[in-house]
Amino acid sequence: MARYTAAAIAGALGVLCGSCGGIPTANQPRSYLDQTTAATVTMVGRPLVFARERPNFAVHMRDYITLAAASIDRAGKIQLVLIAYFWTTFDPHARDDVRHPDELTLVADDRRVTLAKLNRSAHEAGIEERVNAPAVGSGPPVLYGVDLATLRFIGASRSLSAHTRSGDTELDYSVWDDQRAALSQWVREVGGH
């Protein structure tokens, strides 16, 4: 009887563990049908976050860039974008008036990728929801056009940083929340392999 019970428990555990493959992980991309734009949006499970210290203003004060990859499918026409949020911890309201830089460049290993800003809003591109937006600040997202090969390279890179330029001012950002694994998972799902 004890042997039968142990075998039954082992079998039940095997069935439970086998079904765990269907449980979504935090890195898993998420898709939804945008009710306002009728576009199907597939977004990265977790965004990359870059930061730069601002000790001249306050202890632990930082400026951040949140970058989230997304695929926008509008009636079969697919566009890949990086959605950027520029925000800060300078004050309790995370300053909604943070200026968007003129230029955003990612440096992955030894390759510089200067991103092309799209001249339209997220809504115009097909995204009404604030995809992977930071918990603070409510500034509008900025969209950058990108291709799958570039995102695959960024996800597989060993080193990664971000750089902005506004006029003559250049700022360097380091990876704060490294979600290259989530980006790579998104690339595999969107790219079909």
N, C-alpha and C positions, 0 to 999 in steps of 0.2 A: 504493500500500500504506500509506504514512504517513497519507494522508487517511482511509482506511478505519479505521485504528486510532484516530485522533483522534475520528472520528465515533462509533465503538463506545464509547470511553471517555466521551465526552460523554453518550451515551445511557444508559450504565450509571450515571453520576453523577446524571442526571435521575431515574432510577428510585429510586436510593437516597435522594435528597433528598425525593422525593415520598412515600416511606414514612416519613419522619421525623415526620410528623404524628401517627402512632400511638404514638410513644414518650412515655410519661408524663413530666410535668415535676414538679418538687418541689412546685409550687403546686396540682397536680391533686388533687381530693378522692379519698379512698380509702373504699371500702365493704367491709364484711365481715359475715359471719353469725356472731353471737356464739354460741359453742357451748354456753354455760351458760344463757343466757336465751332463745335462739332468736329474738332480735331482729336485724333488719338495721340496721346502724349505718353511716351515711355521714358521715365526718368531714372537716373542713377539712384541706387538705394541709399547711399550716403555721399554727401558732397565733400570735395577737398576744401580745406580752410587754410589760408595763409595769413600770417600776422607779422607786424613790425612793432617793435617796442617804441614807446614815446615817453621815456623817463623824464624828459624836460618839462612835461606837464604834470605827471602824477606817477606814483608807484603803481606798477602793473597796468598802466594805461597802454592800450594797443589799438592800432588800426587793423582792420581785417578785410580780407577778400574771401567770400564764399563762392566756389565755382561748382556748378552742377551740370553734368551732361544730360541732354534730352534729345529725343527723336520726336519730331512733329509730323504726323501723317495726316494730310488733308486730302481726302479722296484719292489716295494712292500716291500722291506726290509727297515724298519724304524729305525733310530738312533736318540736319543735325546741327545743334547749337550747344554752346556753353553759356549757361545763365550765370551772370555775375551779380553779386550784391557787395557793395562797398559800405562798410560800417565801422563804428568805433565805440570804444568804452569811455570816451572822454567825459561824458556826463550821463546821468541816470536815464536819459531818454535816448541814448545811443545816437544822438545827432542825426536826424533825418535829412539834414541838408548837406551830407557828405558829398563832395563833388566827384563826379565820375572822371577818371583820367582820360586824357586824349589818346593814350596808347597803353595797351596791356600786353606784356610779353611773358611767356613761360619759358624757363630754361630747364630742359630735361636732359640730363647728362651734359653733353657738350653742344646740344642743338638748341638754338633760339627759335621760338615759335611766336611771331608777332600776330596777335589775333585781330581779325577784321571785324569791327563793330558794325552791326546791322543798323540801318537807318529806319528802324521801325520799332514800335513798342512790342512787348511780349504779347499783348492782346492781338495786335495786328498779325503777329507770326502764328497765332493760334493757341496761346496759353493764357488763360484767365487766372488760374490758380497760382499762388506764389510758390513755385516749385522749390523745395529744399531751402526755403528762406531761413535766415538766422532768427533766433528767438527774440532778439531785440532789434529795434529799428524798423522802420516801415518804408524805407526808400525804395524807389522803383528798381526792378531788375534791369540789367543791361545785357543784351544778347550779342553773342559773337558767333559768326559762322565758323564751322570747323568740319573736318572730314574724319572718317573712321580710322584711316591709317595713322593720322596724327594722334588721335585719342588712344589708339592701341600702343603707340610708342610712349606716350606720356604715362600710361598705366604700367608699362613694363620698365620704366626708367629707374635707375638706382638713386639718382639725386634729382631734386626738383625744387625750383624756386619761382617766384613771380616778381616782375618788375613793372612799375608804372612810370609814365611820363606825362606831365602836364606842363606845357610850355618848356621852360628850361629846367624844371624840377624833376629829378628822377628819384624814385623810392624803391627800396629792395624789401621783399617780403620772404620770410622762411615758411616752410610747411609747419602749420600749427596742429592740424588734425589730418593725418595722412590716411587718406581713403583711396589709395591707388588700387587696392584689391577690389573695392567696390566698383571703381571705374573699369577695371579689366573685366569684371563679371558683366557689367553693362555692355561693353564692347562685344563680348562673346554672344550675348543674347541678341543684340541688335544686328550684329554681323552674321548671325546664323551659324557660327562655329566656335 
